[in-house]
């Protein structure tokens, strides 16, 4: 994704970051189903929050 960020046009880059981050967040949330280990749940929650921050930044990115 880092390489693609450098070579893609800004508008395509913006949408790619939004879509990939949301899909990845969904897979993280899906992996938490039936999980009882609190350390895993807390780490997953932090990761989803950071991905949502990334989506917000990408949404506000010019282009």
Buried (B, 14 or more C-beta within 10 A) or exposed (E): EEEEEEEBEEEEBBEBBBEBBEEBBEEBEEEBEEEEEEEEEEEBEEBBEEBEEBBEEBEEEEE
